[in-house]
């Protein structure tokens, strides 16, 4: 089903989905979906799953702001969830965040690597105070920080683009959050961005993945194999990132499990408030 068809087919009443979670990649969400025994949905035009208690809805938008915006606008219009969550991996720009560290977005920024311009984005309210959410994660033994989510137009080389971002508290790079924060602010939705660190300060994403980002986010097997074949020593780099990604996905699953009761309670409270016009 195309996204156009999905726009016609999505028609849940307000409250039909209490929490809508958008992620880019299957690897980011698999451990959580297994944990909650989520059921797939085939009617939305994107890979999607739902589960109870909630109901919660997880949707894979694909990589990048354009993909996140397209999915978010369609699903928010159809379901009117009181809470929107942006979930996934992130890259740390400054020291202090280790692999698997969880970062709750407090401020949202956009960075254009072509012009090197950093702009403040929308500031939607979180469903619960961020220190409360961070405290819940830390009490469960999960390392967590409150930080700055910086959305870029593509995967960047951090050493070349770092200086404009290093003045922000715990700056973390991603490709989707800016568009979803803007959508949540425009629609009056509570918003949470949760990122797990895969690459720490001083580490770079492999070149073939940066090139894939330049080509619209399509990470193909052929591109990976060509990159590896050019220098077989890169296999270790690839395995390193794969292991980091698996660890980050496990942390995201643990974090969502801890935060879910708090988010559900917030969603119920928000449903009792008068609806806002989109």
ABEGO torsion letter per residue (X at the ends): XBAAAAAAABABBBGABABBBBBABAAAAAAAAAAAGBBBBAAAGBBBBBBOBOBBBBBBAEBEAAAAAAAAAAAAAAAGBABBBBBEBBBBABBGBBBGBBBBBABBBBBBAAAGBBBBBBBBBBABBAAAAAAAAAAAGBBBBBBBBBBBABBBBAAAAAAAAAABBGBBBBAAAAAAAAAAAAAGBBBBBBBBBABBBGBBBBAAAAAAAAAGGBBBAAAAAAAAAABAAAAAAAAAAAAAAAAAAAAAAAAAAAAAAAAAAAAAAAAABBBBBX
